[in-house]
Amino acid sequence: IQLLGEIAENLWETGHHSAIIKYGELIPDEIITNNIEFSLYYSWILISSGNTQKAEPFLVSAKENTELIIKKKDSSKNCTEYHTKLLGKIAVAFALKYSNEMRSEKIIDYYKLAMDNLQEDDPLWYSWAWYSKAMAERVWENYVEEMGALNIALEYDKKSRNLYLISMIAIRIAYNNQRKGFFKSAFNTCSDLLNYMKESGYSQVTKAEWTFAGVF
């Protein structure tokens, strides 16, 4: 679990979500909850696949353990900074959870917690925070505000070049264009992304991972 905790973020960032799920199914829950990092990314994939009930205990334990470390008086400055940033990431995961449950007030609460603990110099997670705000606006049917938040999220994510999040944002933008009847625009958004994946050497990953099915 210690080794998995060290590589979980990389697996998650590169879209190897099936691997995280398989490891999570092999390891007893009480061992997983002892590792904040793996708990975070495992719960994230569970939420993305619709298994929110199973994910929640891992996410709750990750948040509680992180807050305990931040509050420790003997924690070093580097340790505190690391776990403060980690708390921001956990807040984004909670926002994702509540977006699946269409609970906009909770999404905004955790979006604010994420923004309080994340920095713009981490464009990937800053992008995810803006994506969560877009999900809250979608629940409220504020589609103009949703598209605005999505475009900000996309700008930050372009800096991180994270394929998974770019895909998520592109799918949502394409979906919104479809709803408005802009079918060519929606098609072009997804086609451009598929071409980018191919040119960047990600073709095999996109074919093997269910997380990219929405683009197709």
C-alpha positions as CSV (number, residue, x, y, z in Angstrom):
1,I,0.0,0.0,0.0
2,Q,2.9,2.3,0.6
3,L,4.3,1.7,-2.9
4,L,0.8,2.1,-4.4
5,G,0.4,5.4,-2.5
6,E,3.6,6.7,-4.1
7,I,2.5,5.9,-7.7
8,A,-1.3,6.3,-7.4
9,E,-1.4,9.9,-8.6
10,N,0.7,9.0,-11.7
11,L,-1.6,6.1,-12.5
12,W,-4.6,8.4,-12.1
13,E,-3.1,11.3,-14.1
14,T,-2.1,9.0,-17.1
15,G,-5.6,7.4,-17.2
16,H,-4.7,3.9,-15.9
17,H,-7.8,3.8,-13.8
18,S,-8.5,0.1,-14.3
19,A,-5.2,-0.7,-12.6
20,I,-6.2,1.4,-9.5
21,I,-9.5,-0.4,-9.4
22,K,-7.9,-3.9,-9.6
23,Y,-5.4,-3.0,-6.8
24,G,-8.3,-1.6,-4.7
25,E,-10.2,-4.8,-5.0
26,L,-7.2,-6.9,-4.0
27,I,-6.3,-4.9,-0.8
28,P,-8.4,-5.0,2.4
29,D,-10.4,-1.8,3.0
30,E,-8.8,-1.2,6.5
31,I,-5.3,-1.2,4.9
32,I,-6.4,1.2,2.1
33,T,-7.8,3.7,4.6
34,N,-4.4,3.9,6.3
35,N,-2.9,5.5,3.1
36,I,-4.3,8.9,2.2
37,E,-3.0,9.0,-1.4
38,F,-4.4,5.7,-2.5
39,S,-7.6,6.3,-0.7
40,L,-8.0,9.5,-2.6
41,Y,-7.4,8.1,-6.1
42,Y,-9.2,4.9,-5.5
43,S,-12.3,6.7,-4.2
44,W,-12.1,9.1,-7.2
45,I,-12.3,6.2,-9.7
46,L,-15.1,4.6,-7.7
47,I,-17.1,7.8,-7.8
48,S,-16.4,8.2,-11.6
49,S,-17.8,4.7,-12.1
50,G,-20.9,5.4,-10.1
51,N,-19.9,3.5,-7.0
52,T,-20.3,6.5,-4.6
53,Q,-21.4,4.5,-1.6
54,K,-18.3,2.3,-1.6
55,A,-16.0,5.4,-2.2
56,E,-17.3,7.6,0.6
57,P,-15.6,5.8,3.6
58,F,-12.2,6.0,1.8
59,L,-12.7,9.7,1.0
60,V,-13.9,10.6,4.5
61,S,-10.9,8.8,6.1
62,A,-8.5,10.6,3.7
63,K,-9.9,14.0,4.7
64,E,-9.8,13.2,8.4
65,N,-6.3,11.8,8.4
66,T,-5.1,14.8,6.3
67,E,-6.6,17.3,8.7
68,L,-5.1,15.6,11.7
69,I,-1.6,15.8,10.1
70,I,-2.1,19.5,9.3
71,K,-3.1,20.3,12.9
72,K,-0.1,18.5,14.4
73,K,2.2,21.0,16.0
74,D,5.3,18.9,15.4
75,S,4.6,18.6,11.6
76,S,7.4,20.2,9.5
77,K,6.6,23.1,7.1
78,N,7.1,20.8,4.1
79,C,4.8,18.2,5.6
80,T,2.1,20.8,6.4
81,E,2.3,22.4,2.9
82,Y,2.1,18.9,1.2
83,H,-1.0,17.9,3.2
84,T,-2.7,21.3,2.8
85,K,-2.4,20.8,-1.0
86,L,-3.6,17.2,-0.5
87,L,-6.7,18.5,1.4
88,G,-7.5,20.7,-1.6
89,K,-7.3,17.6,-3.9
90,I,-9.6,15.7,-1.5
91,A,-12.0,18.6,-1.6
92,V,-12.2,18.4,-5.4
93,A,-13.0,14.6,-5.1
94,F,-15.8,15.5,-2.7
95,A,-17.1,18.0,-5.2
96,L,-17.1,15.3,-7.8
97,K,-19.0,13.0,-5.5
98,Y,-21.7,15.6,-4.9
99,S,-21.9,16.5,-8.5
100,N,-23.0,12.9,-9.2
101,E,-25.7,13.4,-6.5
102,M,-26.7,16.8,-8.0
103,R,-26.1,18.6,-4.7
104,S,-25.0,22.0,-5.9
105,E,-24.6,23.6,-2.4
106,K,-22.2,20.9,-1.3
107,I,-20.3,21.1,-4.6
108,I,-19.8,24.8,-4.1
109,D,-18.7,24.3,-0.4
110,Y,-16.0,21.9,-1.5
111,Y,-15.1,24.0,-4.5
112,K,-14.3,26.8,-2.1
113,L,-12.4,24.5,0.2
114,A,-10.3,23.4,-2.8
115,M,-9.6,26.9,-3.9
116,D,-8.5,27.8,-0.3
117,N,-5.9,25.0,-0.3
118,L,-4.7,24.8,-3.9
119,Q,-2.4,27.1,-5.9
120,E,-2.4,28.3,-9.5
121,D,1.0,26.8,-9.9
122,D,-0.6,23.4,-9.9
123,P,-2.7,23.9,-13.1
124,L,-4.1,20.3,-13.1
125,W,-5.8,20.5,-9.7
126,Y,-6.7,24.2,-10.2
127,S,-8.4,23.0,-13.4
128,W,-10.3,20.3,-11.5
129,A,-11.5,22.9,-9.0
130,W,-13.0,25.0,-11.8
131,Y,-14.5,21.9,-13.4
132,S,-16.3,21.2,-10.1
133,K,-17.7,24.7,-10.2
134,A,-19.0,24.1,-13.7
135,M,-20.8,21.0,-12.4
136,A,-22.5,23.1,-9.8
137,E,-23.6,25.6,-12.4
138,R,-24.9,22.7,-14.5
139,V,-27.1,21.5,-11.6
140,W,-28.5,25.0,-11.4
141,E,-29.0,25.0,-15.2
142,N,-26.8,28.1,-15.5
143,Y,-25.3,26.9,-18.8
144,V,-23.6,30.2,-19.7
145,E,-21.8,30.1,-16.3
146,E,-21.1,26.4,-16.7
147,M,-19.4,27.0,-20.1
148,G,-17.4,29.9,-18.7
149,A,-16.1,27.7,-15.8
150,L,-15.3,24.9,-18.3
151,N,-13.3,27.2,-20.5
152,I,-11.3,28.4,-17.5
153,A,-10.7,24.8,-16.5
154,L,-9.6,23.9,-20.0
155,E,-7.1,26.8,-20.1
156,Y,-5.5,25.6,-16.9
157,D,-5.5,22.0,-18.0
158,K,-3.8,22.8,-21.3
159,K,-0.8,24.0,-19.1
160,S,-0.8,20.6,-17.4
161,R,-1.4,18.6,-20.6
162,N,-3.5,16.1,-18.6
163,L,-5.2,13.9,-21.2
164,Y,-7.9,12.6,-18.8
165,L,-9.1,15.9,-17.6
166,I,-8.9,17.4,-21.1
167,S,-11.2,14.5,-22.2
168,M,-13.6,15.2,-19.4
169,I,-13.9,18.9,-20.2
170,A,-14.1,18.2,-24.0
171,I,-17.0,15.7,-23.4
172,R,-18.9,18.3,-21.3
173,I,-18.4,21.1,-23.8
174,A,-19.4,18.8,-26.7
175,Y,-22.5,17.7,-24.7
176,N,-23.5,21.3,-24.1
177,N,-23.1,22.1,-27.8
178,Q,-25.2,19.1,-28.6
179,R,-28.0,20.3,-26.3
180,K,-28.0,23.6,-28.2
181,G,-28.1,21.8,-31.6
182,F,-24.5,22.7,-32.5
183,F,-23.8,19.1,-33.6
184,K,-20.9,19.9,-36.0
185,S,-19.1,21.8,-33.2
186,A,-19.6,18.9,-30.8
187,F,-18.3,16.5,-33.4
188,N,-15.3,18.6,-34.1
189,T,-14.5,19.0,-30.4
190,C,-14.3,15.2,-30.0
191,S,-12.6,14.6,-33.3
192,D,-9.9,17.1,-32.5
193,L,-9.3,15.4,-29.2
194,L,-9.1,11.9,-30.7
195,N,-6.5,13.2,-33.2
196,Y,-4.5,14.8,-30.4
197,M,-4.5,11.5,-28.6
198,K,-3.3,9.7,-31.7
199,E,-0.6,12.2,-32.5
200,S,0.6,12.2,-28.8
201,G,0.9,8.4,-28.8
202,Y,-2.1,7.7,-26.5
203,S,-4.1,5.6,-28.9
204,Q,-3.6,2.3,-27.1
205,V,-4.5,3.9,-23.7
206,T,-7.7,5.4,-25.0
207,K,-8.8,2.0,-26.5
208,A,-8.0,0.1,-23.3
209,E,-9.5,2.5,-20.7
210,W,-13.3,2.9,-20.3
211,T,-12.8,6.5,-19.0
212,F,-12.3,7.7,-22.6
213,A,-15.4,6.0,-24.0
214,G,-17.4,9.3,-23.8
215,V,-15.2,10.9,-26.4
216,F,-16.0,8.2,-28.9
